[in-house]
Amino acid sequence: MQLAIPHAPRGVRLAQVPGAVARLVRGVVLGLAIIAVLGLGASSVGRYFIEEQRFTSRAELVDAVVGASHSPPPSQHEDAEGTLDVLYTFAGEEHSVSGVRTAAEHAAGLGHGARVQLLVDPSQPGRPREATHARARAARVGLLPWGLGLGALVALGGFAWEVRRLWRREVVPLRLGALVWLTPDEGYLPEGKGEAVFPAHFFRQDVKHAVRARCRPQRAPVRNGGKVLAAVVPSEPGWCRVIDEELARTLGWVR
């Protein structure tokens, strides 16, 4: 095989590297799947968020009397909920409602006859919410859109990171890296499927340089006797990328 390799910087595109586009497509599909899941979540959360905002804007503050309170044992109060049975008057009508949720610690401190404030939606006067608990919940719900937006940014950032990683790992060594004849320390290349890493060395100006090299055993490397052609990673001179015959032909490095 006769080689005709241009000087750096060499014209190498990501699409010319075998397998790189497939890995990029997998990253795109994964990113789109994450964004689709986030979109479905945003749709569901959006409806919930709008309903909560509507309730908060419509609800009126009403005084009520506690008939009974129910809460878990004190050891389980953290982040737990209790319920209240309440009596109140709204729009001239008396209401008796059980199961009004509130913080467990708050419920434990309220006995028969205690006074609380409720938020009551005029369109559903029989479904009140304890005011302090409802406001705290509304504040948490208000953070949901920001969480979804952050998730979308993370997905896009992950895709950008994968593109950058592929570019630096697969293209930059071929464009800018020094090309060397690499000798495997064990005298032969590893076997198997997928990518393999092996110790090797090369000489430059009679100085031996020990490196770690990446190759794909299922692809025939460009050989020169017992040596193989490799590109030194510019940002990591202790690493090399073995160049196979298919890649060399794709890049136009073979006469």
Buried (B, 14 or more C-beta within 10 A) or exposed (E): EEEEBEEBEBEBEBEBBEEBBEBBEEBEEBBEEBBEEBEEBBEEBEEEBEEBEEBBEEBEEBEBBBBEBBBBEEEEBEEEBBBBBBEBEBEEEEBEBEEBBBBBBBBBEBEEEBEBBBBBBEEEBEEBBBBBBBEEBBEEBEEBEEEBEEBBEEBEEBBEEBBEEBBBBBBBBBBBBBBBBBBBEEEEBEEEEEEBEBEBBBEEEEEEBEBEBBBBBEBEBBEEEEBBBBBBBBEBEEBBBBBBBBBBEBBBBBE
